[in-house]
Each structure stands twice: as structure tokens, then as C-alpha cells.
Amino acid sequence: MSSPWVYEKERVLSNRLLGLAGIFFLLGFILIGRLFYLQIICGDLYLKMADKNRISVRLTMPKRGYIYDRNGVKLAENQTSFQAVLIREETTDYQKTLQNIQKLLPLDEEELDRIQKEIKQKRAFMPVRIKNGLTFEEAALIQVNAPDLQGIQIEEEVSRYYPLKELTAHVVGYVSFMTEKDVKNEWDAGLLDLPGYRIGRIGAEEAYEPLLRGRPGIRKTEINAFGRSVRILEEHKAQKGKNVTLTIDSRLQDAALKALGEESGSVIVLDIYTGDILALVSAPAFDANIFTAPISKKVWNELIQNEKNPLQNKAINGVYSPGSIFKTVVALAGLESGHITKERTVYCSGRIQIGQQYFHCWKHTGHGALTVEEALMHSCDVYFYQLAQEIGADKILSVARRLGFGQKADIGLTGEKEGLLPSKEWKQRTRKENWRIGDTLNLSIGQGYLNATPLQLVYAIAVIANGGYAFHPHLLRSKNLQISFPKLPLFKQEHLDLVRSGMNMVVNRAGGTGYKARFDLNGQKMAGKTASTQVRRITMKERKSGIISQDNLPWKYRDHAMFAAFAPVNNPRFAVIAAVEHGGGGAKKAAPIASAVLQETLRLYPVSGSTQQSRPALLTDFEQP
């Protein structure tokens, strides 16, 4: 018989065993429940998380479309190199990785600041560009030292290259790295994740960005514990951007830039029928390739501190008083209004008095009696002072608007300015002053408030040369481009004939202001108009003591020099403008430049036939050389 003590001992032991079993049962239940929750209920979630740890999903860089000139010469193409990127989530200590990579690739403070900023801004799984433009040797060195460079990957990079460098910098433009300020929509935001992605900044690169950029691809890659790619699981290739062909001829670009030499200015060559811009040059220029990589502060400061402003496209956003080129507009306004005829003369004594003020001709001894053709030939100021008083500012402004003044030509490039075509309403609205007779006289010689871009000036001359037909200048070349003109010209043909005749005399008759720039290229000659526009006021004291020679003035106080022309005289096909900032004189500086460029144009694209009395019935491209 068991003792009570033994019984009690067994009972206590049994209760403890039951309690312990209960605890194990409860723990087992919790463990099974947790496993059920993790594997069944949350299985998909953790599967995705696991995939995220071993699968890297990345956008791949699209190749940018090429840019060609009208003859198929490459103006912008792509080059392949390497870049190093850092993926923060694939490294336990990215600061140590940065320290290690600096032993192989020296990074300056500017680059380190950018890297640190991007690391903080981007999500951990997004790549951050460490350095681009690596050579094969540099890329191989990084791969050899991969164990010490956790999170670093070497990627193939497609960068932009401009073979003609300065020759097409302003018209083609350049690309540079994309920033958050460039994001305009959700698609753009995705491109920020592409390290080294670049977009067009100026010129055709910016204007035709939607065509050139292409579409990025997607690549899924399996990675190992060290963050290294093991294999590609899935890939959708990027779509290359479309190629773009411009209307410009790189040979004329070269001729124009060489003709400008060390001057600050611009040259434009325009087909007066098709609207093709054959050359659009601004000087001094710059090598567009310097912007494809991060530009140093030193180089940037040299560009922006240059008084000749190489970054400005002077052809479309340089604004100047048109000077005597505008006299062609005033002459046409006088003819259209009926105030002057071919035979009528106006006497120039060297000055004209309005109230107590004298308005001087550039030739202080005067030109004597002149017809409208002779007035254009000698660029007589007094003739146009007198004419402007008779017809008034409104008639002049009306003709000027029809010739494109005061409005953008809209060739597609950003930064184009519309100039200023002043009026009575404009002066009252902006200056709270009434229009005065002096304003009309200043307008008549292309001075005063009036200003225009070289593009507007060459367009106006082109319309006069082509028989008075408006058209749309353009840079994008297309075989399907339909050239259409209004059914009726803007001006009477006999009036245009007189203006063109006066421009012919400017160049091809002894005594004309552009006579020294004349040429005869197999019977092909040019007609044109010189202009020298003041940038400072000449005082009465200086007029009495003697006007200071342009050569004796500091560069920034010299007159702007311009020359607008068309050729051939007997069968116009091309118009040109040469604008030289602070060149001193249109006949001396600008006319020889325009002459050289027009001669090269006619050598490359000879024009046959005689004078066209009306627009061609069929407008086709001129014969290619």
C-alpha cells in the first residue's frame, strides 16, 4: 500500500507533465499558425520580397537618333564607353565603397558632392553614377578589384559625339545630364532612374528631342549575395531614337565660320523658295562635346565671361538695329503708297532740319538729287528722312510686318527672339510718351527703337528677292515637305523690281556702298544692302571736331556691321545675311563675309536661267552637286 506522500508526489508530477505538455502544445500551435501565416497567407508577399533580394529590375539606355546634314554628313552620333555606378542596397557600407573606388578612380570634391547628393535623393535600389567615360582599362581595373567594391557595377554607356565640333554647335546643340527640373511628365520621371541619361539642351538636339530620344528598355537580372549579376532573366530591348536630317549644308557652315574668323557675329544662308536654311552660324562657337560630360567650373566660367558670348546663338536671338538694310522696307513702302516713282528725285544736302533739330546724312557734304534706286545705292539718309515724313510711320510699319519684322520666324529652335517693331501704341503703352516726328525719321534709317534678328533680316530680303511671296523658313529636312505660297504676292512686282535694282546698284555699280564686295562667278552676281548701326550716340561736339574713327574706338563702342544680299541677280535663289558685332562698317566687314559665303553657295549649287517674272510653277529642290 502506497503512502500518502508517494501519492501526492505522483499527483504533482502528473500535473506538471500536463502543464508542460500544454505549453509545448501551445507553442507548437503558435509555430504552426505562424508558419501558416507566413507561407500561405503572406506567401506571395514574401516571395516578391525574396525576388527583390535576388532580382534586379533596371531600365536600359536607349540609343539616341543621329543628326545629319542635307548631304548625309553626320552632325551628331553615338559612341560607346563605360561608366561605374553604385547600387546602395547591394553594399553594407557605401561610404567604404566610395573610399575604395577613389583609390582606382580619383574623384574631385565636385564629383563627390554630386554622388553624395544623388545617394540621398535616390532609392536604395536605384543606381547612382560614380563616373562616366571610362576607358576599357579603367573598367577592367574595377572588375579585378570587385571584392573590395561592393555595390559597384560597370555598365556600357552610350554617349553623344559631335564630329564637326564648333562648326555646328549652335544649330545642332548639345546634350547634358537630365535633372529633376527637366521632368515634365511621368515618363520623364522614369528616365531619371537611368544613370547618365542626357537630353537636348539647345539647337536641334532640344527642338527634336521627342524624335531623337528613343524609349528605354527593361532588364531583369539575377544577382548573388555579393550584388554581382549572375544571369539575365528577362529583357525588353530599348528602342533607338529616330534619325533627323537638317536642311543645312556642313560645307557652307564651314565656309561661313571661316569667313567670320575671329569676329563676333552670325551668318545665315536661305533658299528663298523652299525655305531651307542652308547655313546658320554664330561666332565665336564652342565645341559641343564639352557638355557631354560634366563641365568643369573653369571651362564654364571661361565661356560665360567671354565678352563675345560664344554660348549665344546670335543668328536667332541677337537683336540689333537693322540700320540701312531697313531702307529697302521704307523704299517699298514709299512705292506701294504711290509717293515715289522710278523717276522722282529727292535732294540731299547732308542734313535735314526738323524744328530746332538737325538730322544728318552719313555723308556730311550730301549726295545731291537721287532717285529711289540711287538712294539705295548710296544709302542716303536724307532721302529716307524726307520719304518717311511724307508717308508716315504707319505705312512703313505695315510693310515691315508683311516682311516679318516684329514676329518670330519660328524655325523650331528655342531662344528665337521676335525683335521689336515699335508703333505709336507701343510707345504710349510702354513709355507713356507720344510718338514724335523724330521717331519716324529714326525708323526710316533702321535706328531708334526698332530692332531685329539676323534671321528676320534675311527673311525680309528673301521675300523681296523671290517676288514678294511669304514662306516658312525651316531646319528640318523632309522629302514629303510640301512647299506652298500664297496665290498672290504681298507687293506689286514693279515695286519689287525697283528695290532689287537699287540693291543691284549697291554692289555692281561704281560708287555703290557694297561695290568692293562684288563678284562675277560665271555670270552669277549678287545684289545687297550694307548697314552700319550705331551703338553709341554721336554728340554735336564730336560732329564739329570730327567723328572718331571706328578703328580708334574700344571694341564695344564700334558700330555693328551688316550686309544682306541675294543671288544670282538675274534669277534669285539664295539670300544671305552677315552680321558682325562691333565690326565698324557694313561695307568693310560684313559685305566681304557675305560675298565669300554666297560665292561658295553658288559653286555648290549653281543656278541657271534668266530673270523670273513670277514664282516657279513647280518648286523642287535645286540640283544636288
Phi, psi and omega per residue, in radians:
M1 nan 2.212 -3.109
S2 -1.258 2.578 3.101
S3 -1.401 2.714 3.120
P4 -0.983 -0.551 -3.103
W5 -1.180 -0.689 3.117
V6 -1.146 -0.750 -3.139
Y7 -1.054 -0.804 -3.116
E8 -1.104 -0.647 3.139
K9 -1.124 -0.743 3.140
E10 -1.145 -0.655 -3.126
R11 -1.141 -0.759 -3.138
V12 -1.120 -0.743 3.136
L13 -1.095 -0.726 3.132
S14 -1.098 -0.733 -3.140
N15 -1.125 -0.664 3.131
R16 -1.176 -0.685 3.105
L17 -1.113 -0.692 3.120
L18 -1.141 -0.712 3.125
G19 -1.132 -0.734 3.129
L20 -1.130 -0.697 3.089
A21 -1.096 -0.661 3.123
G22 -1.110 -0.704 3.124
I23 -1.119 -0.780 3.105
F24 -1.080 -0.669 3.130
F25 -1.125 -0.759 -3.138
L26 -1.124 -0.755 3.110
L27 -1.113 -0.695 3.099
G28 -1.106 -0.696 3.139
F29 -1.107 -0.765 3.138
I30 -1.117 -0.748 -3.135
L31 -1.103 -0.782 3.126
I32 -1.124 -0.719 3.121
G33 -1.095 -0.705 3.132
R34 -1.161 -0.741 3.095
L35 -1.092 -0.697 3.105
F36 -1.072 -0.772 -3.130
Y37 -1.104 -0.789 -3.088
L38 -1.238 -0.733 -3.011
Q39 -1.555 -0.588 -3.083
I40 -1.698 -1.003 -3.056
I41 -1.242 -0.806 -3.089
C42 -1.819 0.274 -3.081
G43 -0.991 -0.812 -3.111
D44 -1.098 -0.695 -3.126
L45 -1.091 -0.842 -3.096
Y46 -1.289 -0.426 3.036
L47 -1.141 -0.725 3.114
K48 -1.157 -0.686 3.122
M49 -1.132 -0.670 3.104
A50 -1.157 -0.713 3.104
D51 -1.092 -0.635 -3.138
K52 -1.107 -0.607 3.122
N53 -1.237 -0.457 -3.070
R54 -2.010 -0.174 -3.123
I55 -2.077 2.229 3.084
S56 -1.857 2.170 3.120
V57 -1.878 2.078 -3.061
R58 -2.315 2.591 2.946
L59 -1.371 2.596 3.083
T60 -2.002 2.546 -3.013
M61 -1.212 2.231 3.020
P62 -1.410 2.611 3.074
K63 -1.447 2.341 -3.107
R64 -1.330 2.525 3.101
G65 -1.136 2.647 3.132
Y66 -1.400 2.777 3.020
I67 -2.078 2.268 -3.108
Y68 -2.108 2.756 2.954
D69 -1.519 -3.125 -3.014
R70 -1.114 -0.352 -3.127
N71 -1.821 0.213 3.079
G72 1.510 0.186 3.085
V73 -1.343 2.298 -3.136
K74 -1.237 2.207 3.078
L75 -1.843 -0.449 3.091
A76 -2.596 2.236 -3.137
E77 -2.439 -3.107 -3.108
N78 -1.972 2.554 3.032
Q79 -2.216 2.546 -3.119
T80 -1.751 2.296 3.057
S81 -2.520 -2.807 -3.117
F82 -2.220 2.690 3.033
Q83 -2.416 2.601 3.083
A84 -1.754 2.302 3.115
V85 -2.201 2.717 3.112
L86 -2.052 2.262 3.041
I87 -1.919 1.900 -2.954
R88 -1.087 -0.637 -3.080
E89 -1.255 -0.193 -3.141
E90 -1.711 0.219 3.087
T91 -2.368 2.501 3.125
T92 -1.425 -0.422 -3.135
D93 -2.557 1.591 -3.045
Y94 -1.217 -0.458 3.108
Q95 -1.129 -0.681 3.099
K96 -1.160 -0.673 3.091
T97 -1.056 -0.730 3.124
L98 -1.127 -0.683 3.099
Q99 -1.103 -0.706 -3.121
N100 -1.201 -0.689 -3.070
I101 -1.274 -0.428 3.100
Q102 -1.169 -0.354 3.086
K103 -1.256 -0.413 -3.131
L104 -1.783 -0.670 -3.133
L105 -2.178 1.738 3.131
P106 -1.024 2.267 3.136
L107 -2.088 2.266 3.121
D108 -1.413 3.048 -3.066
E109 -1.093 -0.635 3.141
E110 -1.096 -0.751 3.122
E111 -1.191 -0.710 3.136
L112 -1.122 -0.703 3.112
D113 -1.085 -0.748 3.120
R114 -1.099 -0.767 -3.121
I115 -1.074 -0.811 -3.136
Q116 -1.089 -0.676 3.136
K117 -1.148 -0.761 -3.139
E118 -1.175 -0.641 3.123
I119 -1.071 -0.707 -3.136
K120 -1.254 -0.572 -3.073
Q121 -1.424 -0.619 -3.036
K122 -1.552 2.703 3.061
R123 -1.195 2.698 -2.974
A124 -1.029 -0.527 -3.075
F125 -1.564 -0.040 -3.129
M126 -1.572 2.403 -3.114
P127 -1.232 2.498 3.073
V128 -2.023 2.217 -3.127
R129 -1.185 2.162 3.058
I130 -1.574 -0.958 3.103
K131 -2.741 2.422 3.129
N132 -1.950 3.020 3.128
G133 1.220 0.543 -3.139
L134 -1.305 2.545 3.045
T135 -1.392 2.944 3.109
F136 -1.060 -0.684 -3.135
E137 -1.126 -0.727 3.127
E138 -1.145 -0.728 3.115
A139 -1.105 -0.728 3.141
A140 -1.137 -0.665 3.129
L141 -1.089 -0.688 3.115
I142 -1.182 -0.706 3.131
Q143 -1.118 -0.677 3.133
V144 -1.111 -0.614 -3.111
N145 -1.682 0.396 -3.086
A146 -0.938 -0.706 -3.120
P147 -0.998 -0.506 3.139
D148 -1.646 0.013 -3.071
L149 -2.145 1.053 -3.109
Q150 -1.071 2.265 3.121
G151 1.574 -0.121 3.137
I152 -1.569 2.331 3.064
Q153 -2.257 2.574 3.065
I154 -1.783 2.217 -3.133
E155 -2.146 2.636 3.023
E156 -1.310 2.355 -3.089
E157 -2.089 2.410 3.054
V158 -1.875 1.990 -3.116
S159 -1.979 2.802 -3.095
R160 -1.511 2.528 3.090
Y161 -2.421 2.373 -3.122
Y162 -1.982 1.742 -3.039
P163 -1.035 -0.587 -3.066
L164 -1.618 0.009 3.019
K165 0.877 -2.030 -3.046
E166 -1.120 -0.410 -2.982
L167 -1.046 -0.602 -3.073
T168 -2.212 0.356 -3.015
A169 -0.976 -0.822 -3.032
H170 -1.358 -0.620 -3.099
V171 -1.424 -0.635 3.118
V172 -1.481 -0.662 -3.130
G173 1.487 -2.764 -3.136
Y174 -2.696 2.983 3.060
V175 -2.052 2.662 3.044
S176 -2.561 2.999 -3.025
F177 -1.077 2.479 -3.136
M178 -1.336 2.499 3.096
T179 -2.195 3.013 -3.141
E180 -1.097 -0.472 3.116
K181 -1.162 -0.364 -3.114
D182 -1.470 -0.149 -3.078
V183 -1.293 2.105 3.136
K184 -2.002 -0.341 -3.140
N185 -2.691 3.130 -3.080
E186 -1.088 -0.625 -3.131
W187 -1.151 -0.737 3.105
D188 -1.077 -0.668 -3.129
A189 -1.054 -0.637 3.114
G190 -1.132 -0.514 -3.123
L191 -1.233 -0.355 3.098
L192 -1.112 -0.427 -3.136
D193 -1.314 -0.161 3.120
L194 -1.571 1.873 3.139
P195 -1.119 2.231 3.122
G196 1.543 0.092 3.132
Y197 -1.211 2.345 -3.086
R198 -2.133 2.615 3.086
I199 -2.241 2.812 -3.124
G200 -1.208 2.445 -3.104
R201 -1.876 -0.808 3.129
I202 -2.402 3.091 3.037
G203 1.060 -2.699 -3.113
A204 -1.110 -0.546 3.126
E205 -1.007 -0.693 3.125
E206 -1.453 -0.742 -3.073
A207 -1.066 -0.665 -3.065
Y208 -1.957 0.495 3.121
E209 -0.899 -0.811 3.141
P210 -1.024 -0.558 3.134
L211 -1.393 -0.670 -2.983
L212 -1.416 -0.495 -2.890
R213 -1.262 -0.546 -3.092
G214 1.317 -2.963 3.140
R215 -2.263 2.320 -3.129
P216 -1.208 2.681 3.074
G217 -1.695 -3.100 3.126
I218 -2.240 2.348 3.131
R219 -2.300 2.189 3.048
K220 -1.803 2.148 -3.061
T221 -2.184 2.366 3.037
E222 -1.459 2.313 -3.117
I223 -2.086 2.669 3.138
N224 -1.622 -3.043 -3.076
A225 -1.109 -0.379 -3.134
F226 -1.599 0.051 -3.139
G227 1.424 0.220 -3.138
R228 -1.638 2.508 3.129
S229 -1.183 2.324 3.119
V230 -1.771 -0.865 3.135
R231 -2.787 2.741 3.084
I232 -1.534 2.142 -3.118
L233 -1.524 -0.666 -3.093
E234 -2.745 2.490 -3.121
E235 -2.594 2.299 3.003
H236 -2.008 1.968 -2.999
K237 -1.166 2.555 3.086
A238 -1.200 2.629 3.135
Q239 -1.741 2.149 3.140
K240 -1.134 2.524 3.078
G241 -1.189 2.863 -3.128
K242 -1.404 2.555 3.060
N243 -1.325 2.627 -3.124
V244 -2.212 2.346 3.092
T245 -1.974 2.218 3.136
L246 -1.678 2.875 -3.125
T247 -1.420 -0.224 -3.041
I248 -1.266 2.720 3.069
D249 -1.953 2.035 -3.065
S250 -1.064 -0.449 3.115
R251 -1.201 -0.640 3.082
L252 -1.295 -0.575 3.037
Q253 -1.011 -0.793 -3.129
D254 -1.113 -0.770 -3.139
A255 -1.091 -0.717 -3.109
A256 -1.200 -0.755 -3.125
L257 -1.158 -0.675 3.092
K258 -1.166 -0.656 -3.139
A259 -1.161 -0.615 3.112
L260 -1.232 -0.545 3.108
G261 1.027 -2.204 -3.109
E262 -1.554 0.041 -3.097
E263 -1.277 2.800 3.012
S264 -1.798 2.055 -3.089
G265 3.050 -2.749 -3.085
S266 -2.677 2.769 3.076
V267 -2.426 2.360 3.060
I268 -2.279 2.351 3.014
V269 -2.050 2.274 -3.018
L270 -2.274 2.338 2.976
D271 -1.381 2.036 -2.966
I272 -1.311 -0.130 3.104
Y273 -1.873 -0.853 -3.113
T274 -1.431 -0.381 -3.080
G275 1.483 0.024 3.127
D276 -1.126 2.295 3.015
I277 -1.563 1.909 -3.048
L278 -1.483 -0.440 3.077
A279 -2.636 2.421 3.067
L280 -2.549 1.751 -2.997
V281 -2.155 2.403 3.024
S282 -2.190 2.393 -3.096
A283 -2.301 2.607 -0.075
P284 -1.216 2.722 -3.134
A285 -1.832 -3.028 -3.140
F286 -2.515 2.783 3.099
D287 -1.409 1.943 -3.082
A288 -1.088 -0.327 -3.107
N289 -1.179 -0.336 -3.121
I290 -1.199 -0.293 -3.106
F291 -1.623 -0.156 -3.115
T292 -1.265 -0.402 3.011
A293 -1.974 2.841 3.106
P294 -0.975 2.171 -3.078
I295 -1.433 2.419 -3.112
S296 -1.299 2.732 3.129
K297 -1.088 -0.619 -3.122
K298 -1.098 -0.843 -3.138
V299 -1.140 -0.726 -3.135
W300 -1.082 -0.779 -3.134
N301 -1.130 -0.633 3.099
E302 -1.103 -0.632 -3.138
L303 -1.245 -0.816 -3.034
I304 -1.391 -0.323 3.139
Q305 -1.640 -0.083 3.099
N306 -1.224 2.135 -3.070
E307 -1.139 -0.304 3.107
K308 -1.588 0.044 2.973
N309 0.863 1.224 -3.109
P310 -1.149 -0.352 -3.123
L311 -1.392 -0.267 -3.116
Q312 -1.430 2.337 3.019
N313 -1.534 1.580 -3.013
K314 -1.166 -0.333 -3.117
A315 -1.184 -0.559 -3.069
I316 -2.057 -0.340 3.111
N317 -2.243 0.222 2.913
G318 -1.504 2.201 -3.129
V319 -2.022 2.299 -3.060
Y320 -2.451 2.714 2.926
S321 -1.121 2.256 -3.090
P322 -1.241 -0.249 3.109
G323 1.030 -2.491 -2.995
S324 -1.197 -0.233 3.036
I325 -1.056 -0.560 -3.123
F326 -1.211 -0.250 3.112
K327 -1.117 -0.450 3.048
T328 -1.116 -0.619 3.114
V329 -1.197 -0.792 -3.123
V330 -1.131 -0.710 3.101
A331 -1.065 -0.760 3.135
L332 -1.139 -0.673 3.105
A333 -1.121 -0.710 3.114
G334 -1.131 -0.708 3.118
L335 -1.181 -0.753 -3.126
E336 -1.150 -0.585 -3.122
S337 -1.394 -0.261 3.121
G338 1.540 0.089 -3.109
H339 -1.351 -0.401 3.105
I340 -2.265 2.710 3.091
T341 -2.263 3.100 -3.140
K342 -1.069 -0.608 -3.028
E343 -1.558 -0.428 -3.004
R344 -1.139 2.432 3.111
T345 -2.050 2.714 3.034
V346 -2.227 2.398 -3.079
Y347 -1.603 2.310 3.098
C348 -1.954 2.066 3.105
S349 -1.740 -0.051 -3.112
G350 1.959 -0.284 3.079
R351 -2.863 2.903 3.092
I352 -2.401 2.440 -3.093
Q353 -1.788 2.269 3.053
I354 -2.171 1.839 -3.058
G355 1.142 -2.178 3.129
Q356 -1.666 0.047 -3.038
Q357 -1.924 2.480 3.084
Y358 -1.820 2.403 3.030
F359 -1.972 2.100 -2.956
H360 -1.682 2.610 2.958
C361 -1.510 2.694 3.135
W362 -1.095 -0.465 3.076
K363 -1.730 1.809 -2.957
H364 -1.149 -0.380 3.103
T365 -1.487 -0.143 3.096
G366 1.539 2.874 -3.114
H367 -1.881 -0.168 -3.057
G368 1.392 -2.731 -3.100
A369 -1.413 2.276 -3.081
L370 -2.341 2.488 2.934
T371 -1.459 3.047 -3.129
V372 -1.102 -0.661 3.110
E373 -1.141 -0.726 3.137
E374 -1.220 -0.591 3.118
A375 -1.111 -0.687 3.070
L376 -1.208 -0.702 -3.120
M377 -1.044 -0.779 -3.094
H378 -1.662 -0.058 -3.114
S379 0.944 0.822 -3.085
C380 -1.251 2.138 -3.137
D381 -1.260 -0.759 -3.070
V382 -1.049 -0.678 3.107
Y383 -0.964 -0.802 -3.065
F384 -1.394 -0.427 2.967
Y385 -1.052 -0.852 -3.107
Q386 -1.113 -0.768 -3.137
L387 -1.101 -0.733 -3.111
A388 -1.111 -0.654 3.096
Q389 -1.082 -0.638 -3.084
E390 -1.280 -0.758 -3.025
I391 -1.644 -0.353 3.120
G392 1.429 2.812 -3.072
A393 -1.161 -0.620 -3.040
D394 -1.060 -0.732 -3.142
K395 -1.180 -0.647 3.095
I396 -1.128 -0.795 -3.109
L397 -1.143 -0.602 3.123
S398 -1.094 -0.787 3.112
V399 -1.166 -0.706 -3.126
A400 -1.068 -0.708 3.120
R401 -1.100 -0.713 3.131
R402 -1.146 -0.403 3.120
L403 -1.635 0.104 3.008
G404 1.686 0.062 3.122
F405 -1.255 2.571 3.097
G406 1.337 0.234 -3.129
Q407 -2.624 2.621 -3.133
K408 -1.253 2.503 3.024
A409 -1.334 -0.358 3.070
D410 0.995 1.122 3.112
I411 -1.556 0.029 3.056
G412 1.845 -0.263 -3.111
L413 -1.537 2.384 3.088
T414 -1.265 2.686 3.132
G415 1.640 -0.107 3.120
E416 -1.154 2.326 -3.132
K417 -1.789 2.718 -3.090
E418 -1.685 -0.025 -3.139
G419 1.183 -2.873 -3.140
L420 -2.472 2.113 3.020
L421 -1.931 1.658 -3.007
P422 -1.232 2.758 3.114
S423 -2.613 3.044 3.112
K424 -1.073 -0.750 -3.140
E425 -1.139 -0.720 -3.139
W426 -1.080 -0.791 -3.095
K427 -1.151 -0.687 3.116
Q428 -1.165 -0.697 -3.096
R429 -1.260 -0.703 -3.020
T430 -1.674 -0.529 -3.068
R431 -2.041 -0.082 3.134
K432 0.996 0.655 -3.140
E433 -2.303 2.692 3.080
N434 -1.417 2.657 3.051
W435 -1.251 2.387 -3.105
R436 -2.064 2.875 3.138
I437 -1.074 -0.573 3.103
G438 -1.094 -0.580 3.090
D439 -1.134 -0.684 3.122
T440 -1.155 -0.718 -3.141
L441 -1.170 -0.719 3.071
N442 -1.090 -0.694 3.108
L443 -1.059 -0.653 -3.041
S444 -1.129 -0.400 3.124
I445 -1.952 0.305 3.048
G446 1.290 0.465 3.130
Q447 -2.053 -2.831 3.141
G448 1.352 -2.413 -3.095
Y449 -1.346 -0.343 -3.072
L450 -1.093 2.336 2.947
N451 -2.595 2.782 -3.065
A452 -2.681 2.820 3.062
T453 -1.584 2.763 3.039
P454 -0.976 -0.620 3.123
L455 -1.092 -0.701 3.113
Q456 -1.173 -0.646 -3.120
L457 -1.197 -0.742 -3.135
V458 -1.212 -0.556 3.087
Y459 -1.136 -0.775 -3.136
A460 -1.046 -0.775 3.119
I461 -1.144 -0.637 3.133
A462 -1.112 -0.698 3.126
V463 -1.166 -0.700 3.073
I464 -1.101 -0.693 -3.084
A465 -1.286 -0.585 -3.040
N466 -1.524 0.110 3.116
G467 1.738 0.226 3.054
G468 1.587 0.391 -3.100
Y469 -1.774 2.178 3.094
A470 -1.227 2.610 3.113
F471 -2.697 3.089 -3.097
H472 -2.019 1.898 3.057
P473 -1.122 2.545 -3.096
H474 -2.674 2.802 3.135
L475 -1.920 -0.436 -3.084
L476 -1.477 2.107 -3.100
R477 -1.588 2.286 3.131
S478 -2.480 2.332 3.111
K479 -1.176 -0.414 -3.103
N480 -1.638 0.093 -3.107
L481 -1.143 2.180 3.135
Q482 -1.682 2.072 3.119
I483 -1.589 2.129 -3.136
S484 -2.331 2.504 3.123
F485 -2.127 2.760 3.026
P486 -1.035 2.694 -3.125
K487 -1.175 -0.504 -3.111
L488 -2.124 2.509 3.099
P489 -1.232 2.834 -3.112
L490 -1.346 -0.376 -3.055
F491 -2.436 2.832 3.115
K492 -1.233 2.445 -3.071
Q493 -1.097 -0.650 -3.119
E494 -1.159 -0.510 3.109
H495 -1.307 -0.707 3.078
L496 -1.118 -0.647 3.125
D497 -1.057 -0.702 -3.140
L498 -1.182 -0.727 3.119
V499 -1.132 -0.762 3.121
R500 -1.130 -0.628 3.107
S501 -1.113 -0.738 3.094
G502 -1.088 -0.695 3.104
M503 -1.177 -0.568 3.074
N504 -1.150 -0.716 3.141
M505 -1.187 -0.532 3.093
V506 -0.955 -0.694 -3.028
V507 -1.737 -0.670 -2.904
N508 -1.898 0.128 3.052
R509 -2.111 2.373 3.140
A510 -0.980 2.306 -3.098
G511 1.768 -0.282 3.084
G512 -1.181 2.575 -3.038
T513 -1.159 -0.347 3.121
G514 -1.933 0.359 -3.016
Y515 -1.059 -0.633 -3.091
K516 -1.200 -0.307 -3.104
A517 -1.646 0.076 -3.054
R518 -1.130 2.764 3.021
F519 -2.650 2.796 3.051
D520 -2.350 1.755 -3.074
L521 -1.863 1.602 -3.097
N522 0.961 0.752 3.110
G523 1.513 -0.072 -3.141
Q524 -1.666 2.127 -3.124
K525 -2.128 2.954 3.106
M526 -2.048 2.768 2.992
A527 -2.146 2.589 -3.080
G528 -2.834 -3.054 3.115
K529 -2.528 2.222 3.115
T530 -1.491 2.783 3.061
A531 -2.718 2.385 2.994
S532 -2.257 2.046 -3.032
T533 -1.961 2.263 -3.073
Q534 -1.228 2.517 3.015
V535 -2.021 0.030 3.092
R536 -2.474 2.769 -3.132
R537 -1.542 2.283 3.086
I538 -1.579 2.059 -3.098
T539 -1.347 2.826 3.095
M540 -1.115 -0.601 3.127
K541 -1.078 -0.731 3.133
E542 -1.182 -0.641 3.128
R543 -1.100 -0.649 -3.111
K544 -1.302 -0.662 -3.099
S545 -1.488 -0.291 -3.121
G546 2.069 2.150 -3.093
I547 -1.195 2.314 -3.097
I548 -1.127 2.322 3.112
S549 -1.077 2.501 3.140
Q550 -1.022 -0.623 -3.119
D551 -1.176 -0.380 -3.116
N552 -1.644 0.000 3.119
L553 -1.646 2.629 2.989
P554 -1.021 2.628 -3.034
W555 -0.884 -0.789 -3.032
K556 -1.260 -0.176 3.120
Y557 -1.787 -0.022 3.133
R558 -1.353 2.696 3.118
D559 -1.112 2.629 2.952
H560 -1.323 2.482 -3.131
A561 -1.970 2.288 3.141
M562 -2.451 2.686 3.071
F563 -2.632 2.167 3.106
A564 -2.009 2.406 -3.035
A565 -2.631 2.906 2.982
F566 -2.423 2.797 3.130
A567 -2.779 2.754 -0.206
P568 -1.218 2.761 -3.107
V569 -1.064 -0.767 -3.048
N570 -1.430 -0.207 -3.139
N571 -2.708 1.267 -2.996
P572 -0.971 2.359 3.075
R573 -2.403 -0.492 -3.083
F574 -2.237 2.498 3.014
A575 -2.088 2.587 -3.122
V576 -2.431 2.585 2.989
I577 -2.278 2.341 3.001
A578 -2.135 2.124 3.129
A579 -2.127 2.147 -3.125
V580 -2.062 1.991 3.139
E581 -1.166 2.224 3.111
H582 0.944 0.672 -3.127
G583 -1.378 -0.351 3.070
G584 1.726 -0.729 -3.119
G585 -2.834 2.341 -3.105
G586 -1.109 -0.742 -3.123
A587 -1.189 -0.632 -3.054
K588 -1.405 -0.726 -3.008
K589 -1.819 -0.889 -2.999
A590 -1.404 -0.682 -3.080
A591 -1.055 -0.795 3.110
P592 -1.065 -0.602 3.127
I593 -1.155 -0.869 3.133
A594 -1.083 -0.686 3.136
S595 -1.067 -0.802 -3.130
A596 -1.098 -0.717 -3.111
V597 -1.230 -0.703 3.115
L598 -1.140 -0.665 3.103
Q599 -1.097 -0.735 3.111
E600 -1.145 -0.640 3.098
T601 -1.078 -0.769 -3.129
L602 -1.247 -0.488 3.051
R603 -1.198 -0.726 -3.120
L604 -1.326 -0.611 -3.080
Y605 -2.292 1.302 -3.123
P606 -1.100 2.476 -3.130
V607 -2.001 2.295 3.129
S608 -1.964 2.957 3.083
G609 1.792 3.014 -3.113
S610 -1.889 -3.007 -3.071
T611 -0.964 2.338 3.087
Q612 -1.671 2.100 -3.141
Q613 -1.409 -0.287 3.120
S614 -2.607 3.007 -3.110
R615 -1.134 2.638 3.136
P616 -1.088 2.532 3.109
A617 -1.185 -0.603 -3.140
L618 -2.264 2.079 -3.099
L619 -1.732 1.856 3.128
T620 -2.125 2.898 3.089
D621 -1.061 2.479 3.056
F622 -1.166 2.800 -3.046
E623 -1.113 2.274 3.125
Q624 -1.308 2.506 -3.137
P625 -1.264 nan nan
